[in-house]
Amino acid sequence: MAPTIAILPEPTDVLAAAVADGGGSVGPLADADGVVWLDSGPLPDELPGRVRWVQLPAAGVERWVGSLPDGPVVTSMAGAFAQPVAEHTLGLVLAGLHRIADSARAREWDDQLRERTRSIEGRTVAIVGAGGIGRALMAMLAPLGAHVIAVTRRGNPVDGAQETLPADRTGEARARADVVVLAAPATPGAPPLIGADELERMPDGAWLVNVGRGTLVDTDALVRALEAGRLGGAALDVTEPEPLPDGHPLWSRPDVLITPHVATAPEAELRHAAERIRANVERFARGEELLGVVDRDAGY
Amino acid sequence: MAPTIAILPEPTDVLAAAVADGGGSVGPLADADGVVWLDSGPLPDELPGRVRWVQLPAAGVERWVGSLPDGPVVTSMAGAFAQPVAEHTLGLVLAGLHRIADSARAREWDDQLRERTRSIEGRTVAIVGAGGIGRALMAMLAPLGAHVIAVTRRGNPVDGAQETLPADRTGEARARADVVVLAAPATPGAPPLIGADELERMPDGAWLVNVGRGTLVDTDALVRALEAGRLGGAALDVTEPEPLPDGHPLWSRPDVLITPHVATAPEAELRHAAERIRANVERFARGEELLGVVDRDAGY
């Protein structure tokens, strides 16, 4: 029988169609077997006991993870936006090496700019986190001729990476990287992956690109490292704090590019969210394992 | 017997090694069978009669084409820098759709910016010119999920393009394109490929990306089209005039990104130029057809 799925706070046509395509029927919360939650605020205080599944609207679920209902399986959008986020990440990597932010800010032709640009061909890109975003990025880097080092928890070889290293050898990957890409989830309460020591051991001219979570980087340490002038720069789609406050030193640095958490374009987000919801309703209806199940202990 | 190759005005270690790797021997102009010319200025007035080949240092040869010596075969670097130029082009395409120039110019967090971004996935990119740059770009666009329309002189199918159209149907490609990339050589004296009419028939929100030659676009018409506010914007690595003069209206437009003819990073240029010289010396020594032979009538 088709499961009843409540889309809250309000169903949209696209997502109602996704539920129907997945074999569900859209209904009110009181009758719901599953809940698709679209709001960035907290879940309803009380979910009916028959609700066995809650789909959250974001890939990162820090804001909900401390107050999840006990009964149902909870799924995030983890991996659903991998393709658009990887696309934006590639844009940041190329913007960094090609000094596109310098060009964007210029108001006159700069004959010297070319001397500061670098090609990614033959360069080493360390990708910390080989989930969906990391793997999509690897596929995009292949035709560019980059050498990819994937860093994963256990270091099992990742397709699309020339090398894979386990998390406890992150430092080795970082020390060889022309570009370090952070595409890992944040674990609540964990210290930043990239602090003063880590920045110090990056090669001269290297770029730091963060599309994971702002808390992965010690922002003050990054400012100090950039001030020391040895790094190439930083391209950040996420910051800590976020939003980055007016007047923060990162705003005025020529070697910093900040995109305001825009990695997933709205139409891409809607398309990929609908596809994830369709896929999860289908799995839910068949009693199969859902995509993006939140690990309450790990916090993501 | 190894041909003697003069590297002028002065040999460099890297290029002397490339000549040797190709089976040539570096020598003075008086003994030369071939000349590798490294300067952006005119060729020597008189080349010895035994010189049967001249290698020019650039992909575009407008500055030399009117005064080429009669005897020798002349080759350009056409295609040699295809990979780095395509890489920069991809950076411009992503910078355009993801509004990276807006972010680079911002001095505060813009919550509204994401609404203006677009993903390239599923979008149509028309690439005018399916030479080396165009084909390298197609390979880079494949993992991004773009739909590529190649526009070539005769319209013979191009690997890596979902569709290929002949030059006389450029308008059709342009009218369907979310991004129009100009990666064609300039023909001296030809009118711009993109003028007022062509800009008018581009779709709402479309981006124009030019990495070919500035003369491919009617700059005044582009300014007027952008002022009308219907296009997404323009990302230009080449301009007409070039350098773009201080105070030109394109400098201050928020929907314009100008990179000052930097598509080939210096180390990439040197690496690819050396590889092309090596390959051509080898072909010259064997009496094979050279790469990048200049068509004196076509002017490129």
Chai-1 contact restraints between the chains, C-beta under 6 A:
chainA,res_idxA,chainB,res_idxB,connection_type,confidence,min_distance_angstrom,max_distance_angstrom,comment,restraint_id
A,Q83,B,E121,contact,1.0,0.0,6.0,A-B,restraint_1
A,P84,B,S119,contact,1.0,0.0,6.0,A-B,restraint_2
A,E87,B,S119,contact,1.0,0.0,6.0,A-B,restraint_3
A,E87,B,L144,contact,1.0,0.0,6.0,A-B,restraint_4
A,H88,B,H98,contact,1.0,0.0,6.0,A-B,restraint_5
A,G91,B,L94,contact,1.0,0.0,6.0,A-B,restraint_6
A,G91,B,H98,contact,1.0,0.0,6.0,A-B,restraint_7
A,G91,B,I100,contact,1.0,0.0,6.0,A-B,restraint_8
A,L94,B,G91,contact,1.0,0.0,6.0,A-B,restraint_9
A,A95,B,I100,contact,1.0,0.0,6.0,A-B,restraint_10
A,H98,B,H88,contact,1.0,0.0,6.0,A-B,restraint_11
A,H98,B,G91,contact,1.0,0.0,6.0,A-B,restraint_12
A,I100,B,G91,contact,1.0,0.0,6.0,A-B,restraint_13
A,I100,B,A95,contact,1.0,0.0,6.0,A-B,restraint_14
A,A101,B,A104,contact,1.0,0.0,6.0,A-B,restraint_15
A,S103,B,T259,contact,1.0,0.0,6.0,A-B,restraint_16
A,A104,B,A101,contact,1.0,0.0,6.0,A-B,restraint_17
A,A104,B,A104,contact,1.0,0.0,6.0,A-B,restraint_18
A,A104,B,R105,contact,1.0,0.0,6.0,A-B,restraint_19
A,A104,B,L257,contact,1.0,0.0,6.0,A-B,restraint_20
A,R105,B,A104,contact,1.0,0.0,6.0,A-B,restraint_21
A,R107,B,W251,contact,1.0,0.0,6.0,A-B,restraint_22
A,E108,B,D246,contact,1.0,0.0,6.0,A-B,restraint_23
A,W109,B,P243,contact,1.0,0.0,6.0,A-B,restraint_24
A,W109,B,L244,contact,1.0,0.0,6.0,A-B,restraint_25
A,W109,B,P260,contact,1.0,0.0,6.0,A-B,restraint_26
A,D110,B,P260,contact,1.0,0.0,6.0,A-B,restraint_27
A,L113,B,P260,contact,1.0,0.0,6.0,A-B,restraint_28
A,L113,B,V262,contact,1.0,0.0,6.0,A-B,restraint_29
A,R114,B,V262,contact,1.0,0.0,6.0,A-B,restraint_30
A,T117,B,V262,contact,1.0,0.0,6.0,A-B,restraint_31
A,T117,B,A265,contact,1.0,0.0,6.0,A-B,restraint_32
A,R118,B,A265,contact,1.0,0.0,6.0,A-B,restraint_33
A,S119,B,P84,contact,1.0,0.0,6.0,A-B,restraint_34
A,S119,B,E87,contact,1.0,0.0,6.0,A-B,restraint_35
A,S119,B,A265,contact,1.0,0.0,6.0,A-B,restraint_36
A,S119,B,A268,contact,1.0,0.0,6.0,A-B,restraint_37
A,E121,B,Q83,contact,1.0,0.0,6.0,A-B,restraint_38
A,A139,B,P143,contact,1.0,0.0,6.0,A-B,restraint_39
A,M140,B,P143,contact,1.0,0.0,6.0,A-B,restraint_40
A,P143,B,A139,contact,1.0,0.0,6.0,A-B,restraint_41
A,P143,B,M140,contact,1.0,0.0,6.0,A-B,restraint_42
A,L144,B,E87,contact,1.0,0.0,6.0,A-B,restraint_43
A,P243,B,W109,contact,1.0,0.0,6.0,A-B,restraint_44
A,L244,B,W109,contact,1.0,0.0,6.0,A-B,restraint_45
A,D246,B,E108,contact,1.0,0.0,6.0,A-B,restraint_46
A,W251,B,R107,contact,1.0,0.0,6.0,A-B,restraint_47
A,L257,B,A104,contact,1.0,0.0,6.0,A-B,restraint_48
A,T259,B,S103,contact,1.0,0.0,6.0,A-B,restraint_49
A,P260,B,W109,contact,1.0,0.0,6.0,A-B,restraint_50
A,P260,B,D110,contact,1.0,0.0,6.0,A-B,restraint_51
A,P260,B,L113,contact,1.0,0.0,6.0,A-B,restraint_52
A,V262,B,L113,contact,1.0,0.0,6.0,A-B,restraint_53
A,V262,B,R114,contact,1.0,0.0,6.0,A-B,restraint_54
A,V262,B,T117,contact,1.0,0.0,6.0,A-B,restraint_55
A,A265,B,T117,contact,1.0,0.0,6.0,A-B,restraint_56
A,A265,B,R118,contact,1.0,0.0,6.0,A-B,restraint_57
A,A265,B,S119,contact,1.0,0.0,6.0,A-B,restraint_58
A,A268,B,S119,contact,1.0,0.0,6.0,A-B,restraint_59
